[in-house]
């Protein structure tokens, strides 16, 4: 990965207007933020700049407004939550361009923090319209992007601004990029990837990229059934994309050519229905009943996965091994995650994980804080794993 400028390169900021793109797309219910994790992630960048005397002007989107300004997509309640997290006032400005924004920024004192209204209230944001980017840039002297989760979008506030102002990565962006470099960019070898989830169809690019970069690819979740079917295994009534067995075969051929081991389940936890407390049994993977569904990998498979983790110097994880939301089908994901966490804490493993279900699964296992890095970026994390160039990152490169 090419070098990129960070806050360490920004120089003197006292009195300067710093536009900071953050991810404040947080869950809100009844006007209140129900999970402030993303706000907490960007707090260090905001506070560092404010403490150095910058006028910190936050840019963010919220939801997917379609027809301009809409009260349900206003950032006003998120400004209050941001103030609570930061422990200091955050002024809310009811527009992100124009006279209201300019007037509010002009009135700011060094160290002040303001949140401008949802950038997606203007169609120019997602179109990366040059005029809209110019109007955003008019309120800043410097630009800091601390929203890796939006870096896969070439929008005005994530890509366009970096062409108009001196651009730097915030602390969260920096941490994410450094972790990803350790994960796949320039990792300690051997590298093992665990990829789970429901469908192969959503992760074809990801799997094709990984088999060329890792030493072993562990495939779990519903997508493993498609690979098993491609090998001629009867998976009963399990979730399976039978129309993608040819794709699965091609991925296995690519893996063999690249010297990447494909690790598939050798046993599974099977039930006739997917519900909490459903009667389940563990069977060899080639003895799945015709009316059974594989809802988790079995203990022999978990042991094999843990052996691969023991061999690895680097682990990249995306997606659960089973239907972890419901007991007892969470067991494999929990056991494998805890084993990886122990190796990480012992200093024997660099572990990088990401994706919505992955974060939830690691939290469920109680080990998210023990991994080297857990990304909350979702789509951007997946596109990075797929080997795609991220516009919001490329534009920050020195």
N, C-alpha and C positions, 0 to 999 in steps of 0.2 A: 504494500500500500504506500502510495506517495505521501510525503510529509504534508502536514497541514498546520496552519497557524492556530494557536490556542490563546487563552487569556494571558499566558506568560509572555506572549509577543505583542500584546496590545499597547503597552507603554502607558503614558500619562492619560488618565481618563477624567480627572476632576473637572467638573463643569461641562463635560461633553455629553451630548445626547447619544445614548447607545440604544439602538433598536435591537431587542432580544426576542428572537422567535422561540417560543416555548410550546410544549404540548400540554394544553389544559383541557383536552377533550376527555373530561372525567364524568363518571356517572352522577346524575342529579335526580333527586326525587323530592317532590313538594318544595322546590326551590332551594334545596340543601344538597351539598356535595356528600355523597355516601362513601366515596373512596378517594382519599387525597394522595394516593401513592405518586401519581405523576407530578403533582404540585411539589411534593417532598423531594422528588428527584431533581427538579430544576432550582430548588431553593439555594443551594450553594453558589451557583452562578449569579443569581440575582443579588444575593447578599454581598458577595465579594465585590461586585461592581458598585453597588450602593455604598458600601463601606469605604470605597476608594474615591467617593465623591461624584460618581457618574449620575446623570439623570437617566434612570432606567425605564425604558418605554417598552412594555411587553406587547408582543404581537402573537395572536393565537387564533385558531378556528375552534368552532364547537358545533358538532353535528353536521347535517347536510342540508342547510337551508336552500330552497330552490328558487324562490321568487323575491330575493332581497331581504331587507330587515324583517325579523320576526321575533316577537317577545320570547317565544319558547326556546330560541337559539341564542339569546343574549348572554354575554359573558358576565353580566352584572353580579349574579349570585356567586360566580367563581372568583370574582375580585374579592368578595368578602372572605371566602374560604382561603384564598391566597394570603390575605392579610393575617388570618389566624395562624397559618403555617409559618409565615415569616416572622410573626411577632412584631410587625410594624405596619403603618398605614399603607394601603394601596388604593390610589385614586382610580375611579372608573371613569372612562371617557366614552361617551355614547356614539362615537364614530372613530374610524381608523384613518381617515383622510379628511381633507377639507378644513374649513375654518375652526370647527370644534376641536379637532385634533391639534391643529397648529396652535390655537390659543391655549389649550391645556398644557402643551409641551413648553410653550414660551413662559408660562407661569411657574414651571417647576424649578425647584432649588436643588443644588448638588445633594445627592443622597436620596432624593425623592424617587418614588416608584409609582408608575401609572400603568394601567392595563387598558389598551384601546379595544374598541368593540370588534366583534367577530369579523375577521378578514373575508370570510366567505359570504358576507352580505353583499359583496360586489363580485360580479361574474368575472371581472378582470383578474381575480385571485387565481382561480383554477386554470384560467386560460394563459396565465403568465403574461398578461397584457403589459407591454412596455410602458404605456401611459400610467396604468395603475401602479406599477412598480416605481415609477418616477415620483408619483404622489406619496407613496409610502416613504420613499427615501428622503423626501423633503423634510421630514421631521427628525432625521438622524445625522450624526457625524460618523458613527461607526455601526457595524452590523455584527451581531453575534448569533449564531444558530445553535440552539441547545435542544433541538427537537429532532433527534435521529429518527423517531417514529414517523416523521413526515418527510424524511429525506429521500424517499423513493418517488416523491411527487415533484415535478418541475413546476411549482407554483410561484407566484410573484414573491410571496413572503419567505419561501424556502430556497429559491434559486435565483430569481430575478434581482433581488436586493443585493446579492453578493457581487453582482457585476457593477453596482452603482456606488457602493461604499466599501471601505476597507473591511474585510470579512474575516471572522475568527470562529473557531469552535468553542462552545461553552464547556463547562466541566463535565456535564452529563454526556454530551456528544463525544468529548475527548475520551471519557472512560469507556464508552461503548465501542468506539473505533479501536482503542487499544486492546480491549477484550476480544474483539472479532479478529484482530490481527493474530492474537495468540491462538484463537480457535482454528482458523483455516488459512489465514494469510501467510503466516510463517510459524507454524506450530511445532512444538516438540513432538517427536514421533516415538512410538506408533500413535496414530490417530484413530479413534473409534467414534463412529456416529451412531446414535440411536434415533430412529425416526419411527414415530407411530402416528396414530390418527385413523380416521375412518376410511379415506379413499385414496387410491393411487392417483386418480385423475387430477387431484388438486396439487400433487407433489411430483409430477413427472420430471419437470425441469430440475427440481431439487435433487431427486435421486440420481439423475443423469450426471449432475455436477459432482455430487459427493463420491460416486464410485471412482472418479478420476483423482480424488484428493485424499481419500482416507484408506486406512489399511483394513478396516472391517466396518461393514454396514449392518447394524442390527435393525431388523424390520419387525414392528409389532403392530398392535391395534388391528382394526378391520382391514387395513391395506395388506397385512401379512397373508390374509386369506386369498387374495388375488394371486400372490406369488405361489402360495401352496397349490392353488388350482392349476396354475401354469405348469407345475411339476407333476400334475396328475393326481393330486390328493383330493379326495372327496371331503368338502368342508360342510356338508349337510345344508342347513338353512342359514348358515352364517352370512353376514354381510360380505358380499363378494362382487367385484366388477368383472364378471366373466368376459365381457367384451374387451377387457384390457389385458387379458392373459398374454397376448402376443407382445404387448408393450413390456409387461413384466419379464417375459423371456429375453427381450432385447436388452433390458437393464442388466439382467444376470449375465448375458454374453459380454456386455461392456465391462462389467465388473471383473469377469474372468480375465479379459484381455488386459485390464489395468492392474491385476494382482490384488484386487479387493475381495476379501471374503464376505459372502452374504450369509448372515446369520438369521435363520428362520425358526419359528417355534417347533419344538419336538414333542411338546405336549400342550394341552389346553384345558381350561376350565369351561365346561359346557353346561348349558341349561336350555330348557325348552322355551323359556320366556325371559324377557329382559325386565326384571323388576327386583326391588329390594327383597332380600330373603328368599328368592327363588331357589328351588332345589337344584343343586349343581354337583357335578362330578368331574374329576380330573381324569382325562383319558390320553392315550398316545395319539399323536396328531393324525395318524392314519386309521384311527378307530372312532372317528366322530360319528355319532348316531345320525341317521338320515333326517330325524326331526330335531336335531340339536343345533345350538348356536354357540360358536366359540366366543366367549365374552372376556377372556383373559388368557394370558399364557400361563403355563403350569410351572411347578417348582423345578423341574429339570431344565426348562428353558431359562428360568431366572438364574439358576446356578451357572449355566453356560454364559449368560450375559455378564454376570459378575466376574467370571474368569477373564472375559475379554476386557472388562474395566480394569482388572488387575494388571493386565499386560500393557494397558494404554498409558501414555504420558499426557495425552490430551483427549478429552471427551467433548463432543458436541451433541446436544440433545434437543430434539424437537418432536413433541407429541407423546402421549401416554401409550403404554403397552397394552392396556385393556380399557374396559368401560369403567374408569376409576371413580366416576361419580356415584356409583352404587356398590355397596358391599355385597358380596365378598370379592367383587371383580376389580377392586383396587389393589389387591395384595401384591401383584407382581410389580406394578409401578412403584409402590411404596418401598418394597424391599430393594429393588434395583437403585432407586433414588437415594435411599439411606446408605447403601453400600458405596455409591459414588461420592456421596457427601463425606463419608468417613475417610476415603482415600484422599479427598481434597484437603480436609482438615489436617491430615497427617503430612501434607506437603508432597504427596506422591502423584498428584493429578491436577491438571488444569482443566476445569469443567466450565463450559459455557453453554447456557441453555436459553431458549426463547420461544415465543409463540404463546398465544392466549391460553390454550389448554395446558401447555407445558408449565406455565407459571402457576396456574391453578393446581395442577398435579403436585408440583414441588411444594407449594404451600400446604396442600393436604397432607403430604408426607412430613411436613415440619422441617424441611431442609433447605428451603430457598436461600436462607442467609449463609449456608455453609458452602454453596457453590462459588466458584471463582467469580462468575458474573451471570446474572439472570437478566435478560433483556425483556423489557415490557413493550418493545417496539412493534410486535405483531407483523404486519405486512412488510415493513422495511427489513426486519430480521430475516424473514423468509426469502425476500429477493436477494439479500446478501448471500444467504446460503445457496441460492440458485446460481450464484456467480454473476449476477447482473450489476451493472454500474448504477449507482444511486446518484441522481442529479444533485441533490442537496449536499452530498459529500464531495463529489468531484469538484464542485465550484469552490470548495474551501481549500483545495490542495494548493500548496505553495509552488 
